[in-house]
Amino acid sequence: EPEVTQTPSHQVTQMGQEVILRCVPISNHLYFYWYRQILGQKVEFLVSFYNNEISEKSEIFDDQFSVERPDGSNFTLKIRSTKLEDSAMYFCASSGRTGTSSYGYTFGSGTRLTVV
Amino acid sequence: QKEVEQNSGPLSVPEGAIASLNCTYSDRVSQSFFWYRQYSGKSPELIMSIYSNGDKEDGRFTAQLNKASQYVSLLIRDSQPSDSATYLCAVNEGSGYSTLTFGKGTMLLVSP
């Protein structure tokens, strides 16, 4: 079964450092997403990406965040200057091309980001 | 503000029993409804989707949707210890790329 692959599985970084989280979505999917889940909290939407541009972003996705699809297969989330409150599990997801959302997303296994 | 509400639990049931998980949502334009299972430290795994009022069955799982009451439920028959996890309810507006709004999840504990 096709999978969404995320690397690394765990990243520890110092406050103020830049991090890049990487994802390889399912190959024939067109919509890509980043969500995050702070420990003990709900899964929260960050950003969606379609046709090489951001289609929607949440209030969380401020100027410190950016996304990129540099080579047609990878989908990256960059946090420019990490803060302690960025510590969370970050999930990449992708979904297929449908007129209506007849499928749930496929989530990757996540990257646990710890900011110290 | 779109809200999805779930009882955080834990919901404890004995092995073999029926587990009933409930979810309410605030946004009336929601069109698609999903149940995800999440084991501790793992990613959400889709187990059921439902789009029309009524029941939808898949193996031991039955999803129920009542749009008039803005209510979604998940029944798990013959519960197994391996079903012990947090169950997340998620909704979206139904377009191809609309975002998912998640509830906080209900923890289910199935005792042998």
HADDOCK unambig.tbl for C-alpha pairs under 7 A between the chains (distance, minus, plus):
assign (segid A and resid 31 and name CA) (segid B and resid 97 and name CA) 6.25 0.50 0.50
assign (segid A and resid 41 and name CA) (segid B and resid 104 and name CA) 6.39 0.50 0.50
assign (segid A and resid 42 and name CA) (segid B and resid 102 and name CA) 6.57 0.50 0.50
assign (segid A and resid 42 and name CA) (segid B and resid 103 and name CA) 6.29 0.50 0.50
assign (segid A and resid 42 and name CA) (segid B and resid 104 and name CA) 4.42 0.50 0.50
assign (segid A and resid 43 and name CA) (segid B and resid 102 and name CA) 6.02 0.50 0.50
assign (segid A and resid 45 and name CA) (segid B and resid 99 and name CA) 7.00 0.50 0.50
assign (segid A and resid 97 and name CA) (segid B and resid 96 and name CA) 6.42 0.50 0.50
assign (segid A and resid 98 and name CA) (segid B and resid 96 and name CA) 5.36 0.50 0.50
assign (segid A and resid 99 and name CA) (segid B and resid 95 and name CA) 6.63 0.50 0.50
assign (segid A and resid 99 and name CA) (segid B and resid 96 and name CA) 5.65 0.50 0.50
assign (segid A and resid 100 and name CA) (segid B and resid 94 and name CA) 5.41 0.50 0.50
assign (segid A and resid 100 and name CA) (segid B and resid 95 and name CA) 4.66 0.50 0.50
assign (segid A and resid 100 and name CA) (segid B and resid 96 and name CA) 4.99 0.50 0.50
assign (segid A and resid 101 and name CA) (segid B and resid 32 and name CA) 6.83 0.50 0.50
assign (segid A and resid 101 and name CA) (segid B and resid 94 and name CA) 4.75 0.50 0.50
assign (segid A and resid 101 and name CA) (segid B and resid 95 and name CA) 5.18 0.50 0.50
assign (segid A and resid 101 and name CA) (segid B and resid 96 and name CA) 4.64 0.50 0.50
assign (segid A and resid 104 and name CA) (segid B and resid 34 and name CA) 6.77 0.50 0.50
assign (segid A and resid 104 and name CA) (segid B and resid 46 and name CA) 6.64 0.50 0.50
assign (segid A and resid 104 and name CA) (segid B and resid 49 and name CA) 6.96 0.50 0.50
assign (segid A and resid 107 and name CA) (segid B and resid 43 and name CA) 6.53 0.50 0.50
assign (segid A and resid 107 and name CA) (segid B and resid 44 and name CA) 6.56 0.50 0.50
assign (segid A and resid 108 and name CA) (segid B and resid 43 and name CA) 6.68 0.50 0.50
assign (segid A and resid 109 and name CA) (segid B and resid 42 and name CA) 6.38 0.50 0.50
assign (segid A and resid 109 and name CA) (segid B and resid 43 and name CA) 5.16 0.50 0.50
assign (segid A and resid 110 and name CA) (segid B and resid 43 and name CA) 6.24 0.50 0.50
